[in-house]
Amino acid sequence: MKRAKMYLDKLSEGINPLDGTRTNPDDIVNNERISRCFNYVSTVLENVINNGGNVVKNFYISRNPFSISDEQLANFEYSDIPISLTEIVNRINNLIDPESISDLKATSVSEYLVEIGILKVVERSDGKKNKEPTEFGSKIGIAIENRTSLAGHSYDVNLYSKNAQQFIIDNLRGAVEKNNTKKPTSQKDNAL
């Protein structure tokens, strides 16, 4: 366990634990969220080591509700190529500290966009429901693209232009409010 912890510590610092060399700056282990994840797992492992190797079941992590400052939001990375709402929310969540703050959920943002008339819920012929842009949603740059899964199934995805991304960032507070009223922010985690 101590060796595994040492490997995680090195990886979180961008160092190859096998030979001590710095990893390539473009390597996935240098991604800030991955690095923080390695650091978090290392902390959990340290607790297990300090517990004499016993895994504590029902370990709770208490995190604050999602919040983001205007300064953090100013670092949002806009895409010139239209991207999905999931990608937009991932980029927003990359701007916060995931160990102390709960993530923003894409469902909260999409529900808020329905609430303010940017998206609408449409029932398909198979009885499933999709969210599609309203006329106003289309005007701000939300478009539907049909894709095919690896299994050969056809599905639609909403893609958000740079202008639509800007609209979401400018109107994020309503989605944050919806996000933070859904559930308590404690996360149950069965460590290892």
C-alpha positions in Angstrom: 0.0 0.0 0.0 2.9 2.3 0.8 4.4 1.7 -2.7 1.0 2.3 -4.3 0.7 5.6 -2.4 4.2 6.6 -3.5 3.2 5.9 -7.1 0.1 8.0 -6.8 2.0 10.9 -5.2 4.6 10.9 -7.9 2.0 10.7 -10.7 0.0 13.6 -9.1 3.3 15.6 -9.3 3.8 14.7 -13.0 6.7 12.4 -12.3 7.1 8.9 -13.7 7.3 6.7 -10.5 9.3 4.0 -12.2 12.3 6.1 -13.3 11.8 9.5 -11.6 11.7 11.5 -14.9 9.2 14.3 -15.5 6.3 13.2 -17.7 5.5 15.0 -21.0 3.4 18.1 -20.3 0.8 16.9 -22.7 0.5 13.5 -20.9 -2.9 12.8 -19.4 -1.4 12.4 -15.9 -0.7 16.2 -16.1 -4.4 17.0 -16.5 -5.4 19.0 -13.4 -8.4 16.9 -12.6 -6.5 13.6 -13.0 -3.7 15.0 -10.8 -6.2 16.0 -8.1 -7.8 12.5 -8.4 -4.4 10.8 -7.8 -3.8 13.1 -4.9 -7.2 12.3 -3.4 -6.8 8.5 -3.8 -3.4 8.9 -2.2 -5.0 10.6 0.8 -7.6 7.8 1.1 -4.8 5.2 0.9 -2.9 7.0 3.6 -5.9 6.8 5.8 -6.1 3.0 5.1 -2.4 2.7 6.0 -2.9 4.7 9.2 -5.9 2.4 10.0 -3.6 -0.6 10.0 -4.8 -1.7 6.5 -8.5 -1.7 7.4 -10.8 -0.2 4.9 -13.4 2.1 6.5 -16.8 1.3 5.0 -19.4 4.0 4.4 -16.7 6.7 4.3 -18.5 10.1 3.8 -17.1 13.1 2.0 -18.8 16.3 2.8 -18.6 18.8 0.0 -20.0 22.3 -0.3 -22.8 23.0 -2.9 -21.5 24.0 -6.3 -20.3 27.5 -6.6 -18.0 29.3 -8.9 -16.6 32.8 -8.8 -16.7 35.3 -11.7 -12.9 35.0 -11.8 -13.0 31.3 -12.2 -15.7 31.5 -14.8 -13.6 34.0 -16.7 -11.2 31.1 -17.4 -13.9 29.0 -19.2 -12.5 27.6 -22.4 -14.9 28.4 -25.2 -14.9 26.1 -28.3 -15.2 27.5 -31.8 -16.6 24.1 -32.8 -20.1 23.4 -31.4 -19.9 21.1 -28.4 -22.4 19.1 -26.2 -23.8 20.4 -22.9 -21.9 17.6 -21.1 -18.6 19.0 -22.5 -19.6 22.5 -21.5 -20.4 21.4 -17.9 -17.2 19.4 -17.8 -15.2 22.5 -18.7 -17.1 24.4 -16.0 -16.4 21.7 -13.4 -12.7 21.7 -14.4 -12.6 25.3 -13.0 -13.5 24.3 -9.4 -11.9 22.2 -6.6 -13.8 18.9 -6.8 -12.6 17.8 -3.4 -14.4 20.6 -1.6 -17.2 21.6 -4.0 -19.9 19.4 -5.6 -20.0 19.2 -9.3 -22.5 21.1 -11.5 -24.8 18.5 -13.2 -25.6 18.7 -16.9 -29.2 17.7 -16.0 -29.6 20.8 -13.9 -28.4 23.1 -16.7 -30.7 21.4 -19.3 -33.7 21.6 -16.9 -32.9 25.3 -16.4 -32.7 25.8 -20.2 -36.1 24.1 -20.5 -37.5 26.4 -17.8 -36.4 29.6 -19.5 -37.5 28.4 -23.0 -34.2 27.6 -24.7 -34.9 23.9 -24.9 -38.2 22.0 -25.0 -39.1 18.4 -24.2 -40.3 16.4 -27.2 -41.7 12.9 -27.0 -40.3 10.6 -29.7 -42.3 7.9 -31.5 -40.8 5.2 -29.3 -42.1 7.0 -26.2 -38.7 8.3 -25.0 -38.3 12.1 -24.4 -35.6 14.3 -25.9 -34.7 17.9 -25.3 -34.5 20.0 -28.4 -33.8 23.6 -29.0 -36.8 26.0 -29.2 -36.9 28.6 -32.0 -35.0 31.0 -29.6 -32.5 28.2 -28.7 -31.8 27.7 -32.4 -31.3 31.5 -32.8 -28.6 31.5 -30.1 -26.8 28.6 -31.7 -28.1 25.3 -30.5 -28.4 22.7 -33.3 -29.3 19.0 -33.3 -26.9 16.5 -34.9 -27.8 12.9 -35.6 -25.1 10.4 -34.6 -24.7 6.7 -34.7 -23.4 4.7 -31.7 -20.8 2.0 -32.0 -23.6 -0.5 -31.7 -25.3 1.1 -34.7 -28.1 2.9 -32.9 -29.1 6.3 -34.2 -29.4 9.2 -31.6 -29.6 13.0 -31.6 -27.3 15.3 -29.6 -27.7 19.0 -29.1 -24.6 20.9 -30.0 -23.9 24.4 -28.6 -22.1 27.0 -30.7 -19.7 29.5 -29.1 -22.6 32.0 -28.9 -24.7 29.4 -27.1 -21.8 28.5 -24.8 -21.6 32.2 -23.9 -25.3 32.3 -23.2 -25.0 29.4 -20.7 -22.0 31.1 -19.0 -23.9 34.4 -18.8 -27.0 32.7 -17.4 -25.3 30.1 -15.2 -26.6 31.4 -11.9 -30.1 30.0 -12.5 -28.8 26.6 -13.3 -26.6 26.7 -10.2 -29.6 27.5 -8.0 -31.5 24.5 -9.6 -28.4 22.3 -9.1 -28.0 23.1 -5.4 -31.6 22.5 -4.5 -31.7 19.0 -5.8 -29.9 16.8 -3.2 -27.7 17.1 -0.2 -24.0 17.4 -1.1 -22.6 14.5 0.9 -21.2 11.8 -1.2 -21.1 8.2 0.1 -17.9 6.5 -1.0 -17.0 3.0 -0.2 -13.2 3.4 -0.1 -11.3 0.8 -2.1 
